[in-house]
Amino acid sequence: ATDPPEVFHWLPIIGSAISYGNDPLNFFFDCQKKYGDVFTFVLLGRKVTVALGSKGNNFVLGGKSTVFNAEDAYTHLTTPIFGKDVVYDVPNEVFMEQKKFVKVGLSTDNLRAYVGMIEDEILEFMNNDVNFKTYQMDDINEWGTFDVVKVMQEITILTASRTLQGKEVRENLNKSFAELYNDLDQGFTPLNFLFPNLPLESYRRRDRAHVKMSNFYVDIIKKRRAGHDDHEHDMIAALMQQKYRSGRPLTDKEIAHIMIAILMAGQHTSSATGSWALLHLAANPDVAEAVYKEQVEHFTGPDGKMRPLTYEELRNLPLLDSVIRETLRMHPPIHSIMRYVRDDVPVPPTLAAPSKDGVYIVPKGNYVLASPSISQMDPKVWKDADKWDPYRWNDSEGIAAQALKMYVDENGEKVDYGFGAVSKGTESPYQPFGAGKHRCIGEQFAYLQLGTLIATVIRHMELRIEKVPEHNYHTMITMPKHPRTISYRRRHF
Ligand code: HEM
């Protein structure tokens, strides 16, 4: 048994940090050509074993959570932001219970109630925000511009706070909350991942913001408990009603910290995806027109006006669904999913092996890394892999559908091509929401938020951009580089 091949590098400790940090996808594709699907690179003194392709995804994400451990890989980054006793600060069994609690707040009933609220927030934003000045003018032939990332970040936090976070957060958005959020967010960077503790002002601001944010939520919870306030549809309300298997309810601090975790988990992932989706629609006006037509066909009432969106109808719009799905194929917000290796683990020879009879062993103390971005862009799986083509998802016999089916069939899991449905298997080449034990629970909410956003924007505006920007990998979540200014014009009704 031998260690997986190590990526050649000149600088002893730094290793491949620079190539990986600047463009992880390019780096992985290059290494894949040289070393195959499994290789180890040095990242500032850590050894990271990458496993690529759908089998690599399966190796990392389907691995035992005690051996490929998420807490050890993430806690130094997340615990200063979220706080104690939740997520990666507790043993995995406890976090699994907490994930179930959060799911209650994401029930279908709640989601159904959220659609109208999200649409209202977006319309209010378009009608009042300075970014949409031209939209608000009388002359509909005038073209205006907006920075898509800026606008998406604002809309995402507005819609998430109106729905999941609850009215107290929504009411405070324009005040201290936005600043606190910003300070916390400055603590969620690759630098914080690589260096848990630096004597920097941004680290101190992060810590102060955490204390204030935590107190802010604890205050809300205390007031609700005292006033028997009725907020049945938001996440705080759901969490206040849950109990651990031991019978113990959540403490106010635990609820507060889970709320911070949800805020951080949903904010950049959704706003990045929304930005990429609008950029592609702006670059492909024919697809945007088809999305518009889908809206007109489904929602025009007898009076000739378009009705508001509903949850059921949103689930039934194949092209809108495909736009989101295809955007997440090319731009999954999370390019590297990491685990810490607590014990030596052999690599299955079907994934990679040094020789016919040998096996690679990933040694204890390494990290393992899955990058579904690679299998999602693999030209062996996807026809014209680097072309954004939402229609590939509407062909139930096409390569995209097959890619989802491959694993689902093997495991007897149901394929549902409905709204937001993505294979739950760990060996699928398509995994923007991860897979296995740590899989995302925000998928349905994200689809709802993004679907409502795209539909609402496309109903009211035409969009244009010359070309879709490149990826910026210097943030935790993959963002579009500048320029990312979209031109828009109000639609004629
Ligand atoms: C986990 C992606 C939105 C909550 C994950 C993972 C991915 C992901 C890839 C797996 C991480 C890992 O295995 O280490 C996304 C994308 C989103 C999105 C692409 C939007 C487009 C959300 C939202 C929420 C959320 C809106 C909350 C409402 C979570 C939680 C986990 C998770 C609680 C579990 C982490 C774990 O078990 O370790 N997400 N996410 N996500 N996500 Fe999301």
Boltz pocket constraint, residues with backbone or C-beta under 6 A from the ligand:
constraints:
  - pocket:
      binder: B
      contacts: [[A, 70], [A, 99], [A, 102], [A, 262], [A, 265], [A, 266], [A, 267], [A, 269], [A, 270], [A, 273], [A, 332], [A, 333], [A, 334], [A, 337], [A, 338], [A, 431], [A, 432], [A, 433], [A, 434], [A, 435], [A, 437], [A, 438], [A, 439], [A, 440], [A, 441], [A, 442], [A, 443], [A, 445], [A, 446]]
      max_distance: 6.0
